[in-house]
Every structure is written in structure tokens, then in C-alpha cells.
């Protein structure tokens, strides 16, 4: 069984129909595998970048599960999302140590800078914003993760420089609708 996704939505720009056709291959591979639902959902999310309803319906039908069960699993696990995510996922730790050491202020500054709320994605799909409860780096609090990169001892004043590493053109020129806003300094 393949543990790698058939493709990644961020690397290839395929239509939903093409992605659903690739999903058929994944479903054929997992058809008779007990406990296939979560691995199939993980692969599907890697392919699409999120879990569209059309894919969830196809998964339910193929794995002979009620749609409500498939949707329930997606809703239960915070890893899964039914809305498109940005190219970069920013997660702010709000565990006790991070919260006490300024995590809430970091989150507020990111919301202002990106002009999105938790769970949302910037209009250009460059960034998505989420929160976590503990990243296991309490001694380095407050901590944020951007994709798989951990940034420690983050302060609102450091955010512009951190974001530049991921999208220099956005921060420097304000292109694509996301910019660090002068009127609300980080």
C-alpha cells in the first residue's frame, strides 16, 4: 500500500475531476483494507489540499460507509479540513506556557497582519491560520509553527520578519492582497 499521496494540490494544478479520478486509484488500493478510512482521508487531503464534499461522498460510497460516519470523522479530527488551506499553514500555540508568555498577543497580531480569523485562509491562499494547544516546546514559549518549521520566543514585533521567509513579495510589496499593515504595527 502506498503511504505517499498520489499528488499534491500545491505542486500540481489539477482540476477537481482529475483529482477525483486519481482518488479512484487510491480507493481501489484501499478497497478491502480494514481501517482504511483515516488513511484514505489523509491521502485525499494531501491531494486536494482539503476535503471537498464530492471526495467525501466518493469515499463513503467506495468504502461502503454512511456519509455521516465519514463526515463525523472529518469533523472530529482537527487535522482534517473541509475548507481550502493556504500554501503555508500558520499554527499558534495557545497551550498554558505559550498563552501566559504572549501567545494570545501573537495570534492577535497575526490576525491583524493577515486580515483573517482563526480557521480562515488569505484571499490569495498564501496563508491559513490555526491554533494548537501544545507543541511540546514550552521552554521556548510562545511558539508558532509555519508548515513544519517551529519558531520560538515569538513576539508580535518579529512576525513581519518571520513571514518574509515564506512570502517575501507579499510582505515587501503587499502583492496578492496580503500585507503587513502599517497602521497596526506588529
C-alpha positions in Angstrom: 0.0 0.0 0.0 1.2 3.5 -0.8 1.7 5.9 2.0 2.5 8.7 -0.4 -0.3 10.8 -1.8 -1.0 10.4 -5.5 -0.3 14.0 -6.0 -0.2 17.2 -4.0 -2.6 20.1 -4.7 0.1 22.6 -4.0 2.6 21.2 -6.6 0.2 20.4 -9.5 -2.8 22.4 -10.5 -5.2 19.7 -11.5 -9.0 20.1 -11.9 -11.3 18.6 -9.4 -12.4 16.0 -12.0 -8.7 15.0 -12.5 -8.2 14.8 -8.7 -11.3 12.7 -8.3 -10.0 10.3 -11.0 -6.8 9.9 -9.0 -8.8 9.4 -5.9 -10.4 6.4 -7.6 -7.0 4.8 -7.8 -6.4 5.3 -4.1 -9.8 3.9 -3.3 -9.2 0.8 -5.4 -5.9 0.3 -3.5 -7.7 0.5 -0.1 -11.0 -1.2 -1.1 -10.6 -4.3 1.1 -8.3 -2.9 3.8 -9.8 -2.8 7.3 -9.5 0.6 8.9 -8.9 2.4 5.6 -11.0 5.4 6.3 -8.4 7.6 8.1 -5.5 6.8 5.7 -7.7 7.5 2.7 -8.9 10.8 4.2 -5.2 11.8 4.8 -4.2 10.9 1.3 -7.3 12.7 -0.1 -6.5 15.9 1.9 -2.9 15.8 0.6 -4.2 15.5 -2.9 -6.8 18.3 -2.8 -5.4 20.5 0.0 -8.6 20.0 1.9 -11.6 17.5 1.8 -14.3 18.6 -0.6 -17.8 17.2 -0.3 -17.5 15.5 -3.6 -14.5 13.5 -2.4 -16.1 12.6 0.9 -19.2 11.3 -0.9 -17.0 9.2 -3.2 -15.0 7.8 -0.2 -18.2 6.9 1.7 -19.6 5.1 -1.4 -16.3 3.3 -2.1 -15.6 2.2 1.4 -19.3 1.3 2.0 -19.7 3.7 4.9 -22.5 6.1 5.7 -21.7 9.6 4.6 -22.5 10.7 8.2 -19.7 8.4 9.5 -17.1 9.8 7.0 -18.2 13.4 7.8 -18.1 12.7 11.5 -14.5 11.5 11.4 -13.5 14.6 9.4 -15.3 16.8 11.9 -13.8 15.1 14.9 -10.1 15.3 14.0 -8.7 18.8 13.8 -6.1 17.7 11.3 -8.8 17.4 8.6 -10.3 20.5 7.0 -13.3 20.9 4.7 -12.1 24.4 3.5 -9.2 25.0 1.2 -6.0 25.8 3.1 -3.3 28.2 2.1 0.1 27.4 0.8 1.5 27.8 4.3 -0.3 26.8 7.5 0.5 29.0 10.5 -0.4 27.5 13.8 -0.1 29.5 17.0 0.3 27.5 20.3 -2.1 28.6 22.9 -1.1 25.9 25.5 -0.6 27.2 29.0 3.1 28.3 28.7 2.6 29.9 25.3 -0.6 31.6 26.4 0.9 33.1 29.6 4.1 34.2 27.7 2.2 36.1 25.0 0.7 33.6 22.6 -2.6 35.4 22.6 -0.9 38.7 21.5 1.0 36.9 18.8 -2.3 35.4 17.5 -3.9 38.8 17.6 -1.0 40.4 15.6 -1.2 37.6 13.0 -4.9 38.1 12.6 -4.4 41.8 12.1 -1.4 41.4 9.7 -3.1 38.8 7.5 -6.6 40.1 7.9 -8.1 36.7 8.6 -9.5 34.9 11.6 -8.6 31.5 13.0 -9.7 28.8 10.6 -9.6 31.2 7.6 -7.3 31.5 4.6 -6.0 34.6 3.0 -7.7 35.5 -0.3 -4.6 34.6 -2.3 -4.4 31.2 -0.5 -0.9 32.0 0.7 -1.6 31.5 4.4 -4.1 29.8 6.7 -4.3 30.5 10.4 -5.0 28.0 13.1 -4.3 27.4 16.8 -2.9 24.4 18.7 -2.9 23.5 22.4 0.7 22.4 22.9 3.6 21.8 20.5 5.9 20.4 23.2 8.2 23.4 23.3 7.0 25.1 26.5 10.5 26.3 27.4 10.6 28.2 24.2 7.2 29.9 24.5 5.5 31.5 22.8 5.8 29.2 19.8 4.3 29.2 16.3 4.6 26.7 13.6 4.6 27.6 9.9 4.2 24.3 8.0 6.8 22.1 9.8 9.0 24.9 11.0 8.9 25.8 14.7 9.5 29.5 15.5 10.4 30.1 19.2 10.1 33.0 21.6 8.0 34.8 19.0 7.0 38.4 19.6 4.5 40.4 17.6 7.4 42.7 16.5 9.2 39.6 15.0 6.2 38.5 12.8 7.0 40.5 9.7 10.5 39.1 9.5 9.2 35.6 10.1 6.5 35.9 7.4 9.1 37.3 4.9 10.8 33.9 5.0 7.7 32.3 3.5 6.4 35.0 1.2 8.9 37.9 0.7 6.9 39.5 -2.1 3.7 39.7 0.0 5.4 41.4 3.0 7.6 43.7 1.0 5.2 44.9 -1.7 1.8 44.0 -0.5 1.1 41.9 -3.6 -1.8 39.4 -3.8 -3.8 41.1 -1.1 -1.8 40.2 1.9 0.4 42.8 3.6 1.8 43.8 6.9 -0.3 46.8 7.7 1.4 50.0 8.7 -1.5 51.3 10.8 -1.4 48.2 13.1 2.3 47.5 13.7 3.4 44.0 14.6 
